[in-house]
Amino acid sequence: MQDFSYIPQNKHKDFNMKGSIEFFSVDEIQRALNFHKSFPSFKETDLVVLNDRSKELGLSNIYVKDESTRFGINSFKGLGASWAMGNYIAEKLNIPIEELPYERMVSDEIRKKLGKVTFASCTDGNHGRGVAWVGQMLQQEVKIFMPKGSGSDRVKNIEALGAEVTVTDLNYDDTIRYVMDEADKNGWVIVQDTSWDGYVDIPKWIMQGYAALVLEAYQQIERDNLPKPTHVFLQAGVGAMAGGACGLITNLLKEDMPKTIIVEPNEAAAFYKSAQANDGERHFVTGSMPTIMAGLACGEPGIIAWDVIAEFADGYIRCPDWISANGMRLSAVPVGNDKSFVSGESAGVSYGLTNELMINEDLKEIKNQIGLDENSIVLCISTEGDTDVKAYQDIVWYGKINKF
């Protein structure tokens, strides 16, 4: 089908490779998860097991990691922001982060040593909300810049956490460049989940923080005596979540790692475009990228994410918006005894794609290339809840954005 396209990545995986993959060792990601656990609002998010829908689709099982309840901010983004901002503070004070759990980090002693720091970031909504939440928790100033077209609910959610919000008339990637200039002029600390030349540490920490949710998922799988996934679908914008997750899975399971597929909207399929070029380089998508998957509307893959994904992912698929909309509706209205959960526009695409690959005869060739059958167990990451309430209701309640 024209709306769908898949590129397999059939290359030898060197599990002893040095470089970016080393950032995502199990020990490093466990350090991040331990830090997260020091926050008073920390709670594991659910691993939803969709036994009944899996049977209907002819799969062994589907697991969905539901990040809508993480830290009470409706997405996974606080995981990356907290680990990055915590590490920045620890390095500035020359104190190991293991000696700076949350309670000590906000103590009078540490705040007096640190002084005031202004953190700045570009966001479509969720990342900025995560940065604003951490800033509020750590009692530091936060300035957030958003691209044109950002939803009013997302702006209000960030402002409610005490951050100063500016909506630009630029797209996401150009807004990042604007933030870079402003931060340089004003001495702000940029907290961004995409890396570029000379800017690596904070994106690396953010990606490690995101990878902690996948480590948590695998620990839940082991604790609940569930069989491990055979496939993982990872949606990508700049690739921070996808790259961190792919890196952790690679280091955790090595030769036994599941088939790992990168999923993108048609309008912003930069990883797909880079894989299609087949020259080892990143290739960008430019323009406005009009997709409902706002968190994935990013045209420039992060350097660290590309380093990992280009070596260890198994394929790239791009798909239309209605796939994510279907995933949102499937999550809200489950079958049988499956649990319902709230999945937002950037979160529903992997589950929606899993469903469509199994029921759509026109996608049989892609399904077979990926290797989905009755023995397959698919892990999806639902990265956000209803972060834009009106958009969520329009799609789930009223059927906006559909296959027909």
N, C-alpha and C positions, 0 to 999 in steps of 0.2 A: 504493500500500500504506500502511496506517495507521502502520506502524513507520518509514516514511520520509516526509520532507516537504522540499520544495525551494522556496526563494523566490529568483527572479532579481532582480538589482539592475541595472536598466537606467537608468543616469544618465550624463549627460555628464561625462567626466573632464577636469578642468582640470589639465594637466601643468605649468602655471606657478603653481599654487596655493602660497601661503605657509603657514607653520605647521608642524604636526607632521611632514608629509611631508619637510620639509627635513632632519630629523634623519637621514634614511636615504639621503643622497646617496652616490654610488659612492665619492667621495673619503673620506667619513667612515667608511664600512664597510671600505674598504681600510686605513685607519689601524688599525682594530680588528684586522683580520686580520694586519697586520704585527706588532702587539703580541703576538698569540697565537703567532706564529712564533718569538718570542724565548724561549718556554718550552722547557726541554730535552726534554719529552715530546711536543712538537708533532709531529704527522704528519697529512697529509691523510687524510680518511676516504674510503671507496670510493664511487664513483658506480656502482651496480649497473645494468647494462643488461639488461633482461629481453626479449631478442629473441624467444625461443621462446614464452613465455606470451603476449606481445603478438600474435603471429600467430594463436594459438589463439582469442584474444578478438576478433580483427578490428580491432585497433589497429595503427598504424604502429610505436609503441614505448612502453615504460614505462621510465622511469629512477627509481631509488630511491636517495636519499642515505642511506647507512647510517651512523648516528651512534653505533652501539654500541661502537665502538673509540676514541671521542674521549677523549684524555688518560688513557686507562686507567680511566675511571670509569663506563663503560657507558651514557653518554648525552651529549647536546649541552650540558648545563647549565653546564659549566665555561667555555664560551665567553662567556656573559653575566656570570657571577660574576667572572671574571678581569678583563674590560674595565671593569666597574663598580667593583670594589674597587681596581683599578689607577688609575683616574681619580680616585677619592676621595683616594687617597694623593697623587697628583700635584697635585691642587688644594690639599690641606692644606699641602703643602710649597712650593706656588707654583713648581713645576718642570714644563715641558711633558712630557707623557707620552712623546713621541718621544725624550726624553732619559733615560727611565727604563725601558729594557728589563728583562726579568726579572732578569738577573744584577746589575744595578746596584740594582734595587729591593730586593733582599735583602742588599745589601752592608752592612757595619758602619756605613759613613758614613751611609747613608739610614736604617737602623733606629735609629741614635742620634738623628738629627734628628726622626724620627717618634714614637718612643716606642711604648707599647702602645696598640692600638686593639682594642675588642671589637665584633665584627660579630654581628648577630642576624638571624634569618630564620624565616619560616614556610614549611613545605614539605610536600608529600605524599611526598617522598622524593628525587627526582632533583635538584631545585633546591638542597635542603639539602646533598646530597652534593657538588654543585658548589661551594657556598659553603665547606663544610668543607675540601674539597680545596685551594681557593685559600688559605684561612686557614692550612692546614698548609704550603703552598708558601711563603707570605709570612711564616710564623712569627708569626701573630696569633691571638688568642683568638676562638672562634666558639661561639655559643649557638643551637641549633636547636629550634624548636617545631613539633610535628606535630599534625594533626587526629586526632580519634578514628578508630579503625579502621585506622591506619597499619600496614603489614605489618612483622613482626619483622625480616625480612631487610633492609628499607630502614633500619630503626633501627640495626641492627648495622653496616651499610655506612657510615653516617655516623659512628657512634661510633669505628669503626676508623680514621678520619681525625683523631681527636683532639678532635672537637667534643663539647660537652655537649648531650644530647638530652632534651627533655621532650615526652611525648605528652599532649595535653590531652583533655578530654572535649567539645570543641567541633568544629563543622565548619570547613572551610578558611577561609572568609571571616571567621568569628568569631575564629578563631585569629590571623589577621592583626591584628585589632583588639586582641587581648590582647597581642601582641608590640609593637604601637605604644605601648600604655600602659607596658609593662615597660621598653622602650627609653627612653622619656621620663623615667622615674623613675631609671634607672641610667646614663644617658649613653651608651648603646650606639648604634652606627650600624646602621640597618636596611638590609638588602640584599634588596629585594623586587622581583619582576618585574611587579608591577601598580602603576599610578600612581593617585594621588588628589590632591585639592586641596592644594597646598603640598608635594607629594612627587613630583617629576618627574625630577630629574637622574639618580638611580641607576636607576630603571626605564628611562629613555631609554638609558642606557649598556648596560644588560642587553639591551635589544632590539637595539641596534646590534651587540653581541657575537653574539647569535643570528643576525642577518642575515648575518654573515660566512660562515656555512656555506652560504648560498644563493649568495653571491658566489663562494665556492670552487667550488660545483657548476657555475656558469656558466663559470668559468675552465676547469674540467675538460672541459666540453662543447666549448668552443672549441678547447682543446688537442688533443682527440681527434677533431676534425672531425666532431662529431655535429650533426645538425639540432637547432635549439632547440625546447623544449617549446611545444606549442600550449595546454596546460592545466596548471595547478598546483593540486593539492589540499593545503590547509593546515589541519591540525587545530588547534583552539583551545580553551584553557582560559580564562585571563585574556586571552589573545591576544598575549602578548609575542613568541612565535616567529612566529605568523601575521602580526601587525602589522608586525614588523620585516622579515619576508620579503616581504610585500606592498609595503612601502615601498621596499625595495631594488629589487625587480623593476620597480616603477613608474618609478623614477628611471633604472634601467639601460636599459630598453627603451621607455618612453613609449608612443607610438602602436602599437608593435609588441609590447606586453606580452601574455603569454598570458592566456587566460581563467582567472581566479583564484577558486577556490571555497573557502569556509570550511566546515569539517566539524566537527560536534560530536556527542557522545552525546545521545540523547533526554533523559536525566535532567538534563543540565546545559547546555542549548542557549540560553545567554544572548545570544549574538550573533544567533542565529536569532530569538529573542523580540524583540530590539531592532529587527531589520529588519522583523519582522512588524508592530510598532507603527507603523512608517513615520512617526515624528515627529522623527527626527534625534537622539533621546535614547537613553541606555543604559537597558535594562530588565533587572532582576535575576531570577535564579532562587534560591529560598530552600529551606531544608530540608537533608536529609542527602545527596541526590544519589547514590543507590546504583548506581554504574557501575564496571565493571572498569577503565575508563580513568581511573585515579586522578589522573593528571596533567592531565586535562581536567575534573575534577569541581570546577569553579569557577563560581560563580553571578554574578560581577560583572565585566563586561568592563573592562579597564584603559582609562583616559581616552585615552592616546596611541594605543593599539591601535585603539580605536573611531574616533578621529579619522581614522586612515589607512584602515581597512577600510571604514568607511561611505562613503568617497569613491571608493575604487579597487578594491574587490573586485567580482566579477561575480555572486556568488550565495552562498546559505547553504543547507546541507543538514544535517539531523539524522538519525541512524540508530541502530539497536540495537547492543547490545554484541557480538552474534555476528558482526557485520561486522568488528570489530577482531580477534576470535578467529580468523576465517577468514583475515584478512591475516597473522596470526602463523603459521598453519599453511602458507599458501601460500609464505611466505618461507623456512620451514624445509625444505620439500619441493618444490623447484622442478621444472619440466619441462625435458626436453631438456638442452641445454648451459647453461641459465641457472645462475647462481651462487646458492647458498643463503646466507642470512644470518639472524641472530637479531634478531627484532623483538618488542618487549614490548607490553604491553596498551594503552599510550597511543600506540604507534608504528605499529601495524598497520592502523589504521582507514582511512587514505587508499588504501593498496594494496587492502585488502579491499573498499572501496567501489568502486574502479575495476573490480575483477573482477566484483562483483555487478551493477553497472550494465550491463555488457556481456553477461551471461548470463541475466538475469532479465527475462522478457517483461513482468512486472508493473511494471517500472521503466522501460519503453521511453520513456514520455513524459518522465520526468526526464532520461534519457540524451539524448533529442533536444533538450530545452531547453538542456542543457549543451553540446551539439554534439559528442558523441563519435562518431567514425566511423573508417573505415580510414585516414584522413589524420591522425589525432590522435596526438600524442606527449604522454604524461602524466608530469609530475614529481611524485613523492611524497617526503616526508621521514620516514624511519624514525628517530624521535628518541631511541629507547632500545633497549637489549638486554634481557636477562632480569634486570631489576633486582629482581624478586621471583621467585626461582628456583622455589619451590614452585608459585606461581600460574602461572608459565610452563609448567612441566611438566604441571600439571593440564589446561591448555588444549591444549597442543600434543601431548603424549603420550597423554593420556587422554580428550580430546574434550569436556572441560567447556566449557559455553557454546557452543551450536551452533544452526544454523539450524532443526533439526528438533525 
